[in-house]
Amino acid sequence: MTMLPGNQAGAVASQVSLLPLRDLFTMPTYQIVGNLLIFVALGWAAPVRFSVLASLWRVLALAAAGSVLIENAQYVLPLDRVASVDDVLLARAGLAAFASRRSWRPTAAHSGRVLRLQRF
């Protein structure tokens, strides 16, 4: 969805918007919702699946890196899209990670006790 070409794909030069919160209020609603869904799923599922990511700062770093990759691709490829700093700055994955923190796996470091495996 983030790589869908615009109406003039290949005909116009790529654009960059580096002013924070400028594009957020002019973007169509479906683009905002689509961007939210991509990174909310990452923020919710990553710390649940991978215990090494069970930290809000690590999830934010992963989401920022993914968002930077997407924005760079939108700039480099002739898609008639605007690479915006607003998409990188939004903490949507962090909010989802914060909401899912109760379902993160407890580890020995977090619980203060040693987890033991039982033989059957």
ZIDANOR-V605283 format. One record per residue. N is the residue number from 0. SS is DSSP state (A for helix, B for strand, O for the rest). PSI is psi in radians with two decimals (999 if undefined). D_LAST is the distance of its C-alpha to the last C-alpha in Angstrom with 1 decimal. Layout:
((N,SS,PSI,D_LAST) (N,SS,PSI,D_LAST))
//
This chain:
((0,O,-0.62,47.4) (1,O,-0.24,48.4) (2,O,0.24,49.9) (3,O,2.30,52.1) (4,O,2.65,55.6) (5,O,-3.01,58.5) (6,O,-0.51,61.8) (7,O,0.69,63.5) (8,O,2.28,60.6) (9,O,-0.27,62.1) (10,O,-0.40,65.6) (11,O,2.75,65.2) (12,O,2.69,63.9) (13,O,2.67,60.6) (14,B,2.65,60.9) (15,B,2.38,59.2) (16,B,1.93,59.2) (17,O,0.02,58.5) (18,O,2.05,59.8) (19,O,2.44,56.9) (20,O,0.18,56.8) (21,O,-0.78,59.8) (22,O,-0.34,58.2) (23,O,-0.66,55.8) (24,O,-0.16,58.6) (25,O,-0.11,60.1) (26,O,2.54,57.0) (27,O,2.64,56.6) (28,A,-0.68,54.0) (29,A,-0.53,51.9) (30,A,-0.68,51.5) (31,A,-0.79,50.4) (32,A,-0.73,47.8) (33,A,-0.78,46.6) (34,A,-0.67,46.2) (35,A,-0.76,44.4) (36,A,-0.68,41.9) (37,A,-0.90,40.9) (38,A,-0.37,40.1) (39,A,-0.70,38.8) (40,A,-0.72,36.0) (41,A,-0.81,35.3) (42,A,-0.55,35.4) (43,A,-0.80,33.1) (44,A,-0.57,30.4) (45,A,-0.86,30.5) (46,A,-0.40,29.1) (47,A,-0.70,26.4) (48,A,-0.72,25.2) (49,O,1.95,25.9) (50,A,-0.41,25.1) (51,A,-0.38,27.8) (52,A,0.19,30.4) (53,O,0.99,29.5) (54,O,2.36,33.0) (55,A,-0.68,36.1) (56,A,-0.63,38.2) (57,A,-0.68,35.9) (58,A,-0.74,35.9) (59,A,-0.70,39.7) (60,A,-0.73,40.1) (61,A,-0.77,38.1) (62,A,-0.70,40.2) (63,A,-0.72,43.4) (64,A,-0.74,42.7) (65,A,-0.70,42.0) (66,A,-0.68,45.1) (67,A,-0.71,47.2) (68,A,-0.76,46.1) (69,A,-0.78,47.1) (70,A,-0.65,50.4) (71,A,-0.72,51.3) (72,A,-0.68,50.6) (73,A,-0.54,52.9) (74,A,-0.75,55.6) (75,A,-0.74,55.4) (76,O,2.53,55.2) (77,O,1.31,58.3) (78,O,-0.05,56.8) (79,O,0.81,59.5) (80,O,2.77,56.9) (81,B,2.17,57.3) (82,B,1.98,54.9) (83,B,2.44,54.7) (84,A,-0.36,53.5) (85,A,-0.66,52.7) (86,A,-0.52,49.7) (87,A,-0.65,48.3) (88,A,-0.42,49.1) (89,O,2.30,47.6) (90,O,0.77,44.3) (91,A,-0.68,42.9) (92,A,-0.61,39.4) (93,A,-0.65,39.4) (94,A,-0.72,40.2) (95,A,-0.69,37.3) (96,A,-0.72,34.9) (97,A,-0.69,36.2) (98,A,-0.50,35.7) (99,O,0.12,32.1) (100,A,-0.43,31.1) (101,A,-0.37,29.1) (102,A,0.09,26.6) (103,O,2.59,26.0) (104,O,2.32,22.6) (105,O,2.38,22.4) (106,O,2.97,21.9) (107,A,-0.63,21.9) (108,A,-0.60,25.6) (109,A,-0.58,26.5) (110,A,-0.27,24.5) (111,O,0.17,25.3) (112,O,2.81,21.9) (113,O,2.28,19.2) (114,O,2.30,16.1) (115,O,2.44,12.9) (116,O,2.44,9.7) (117,O,2.46,6.5) (118,O,2.49,3.8) (119,O,999,0.0))
//
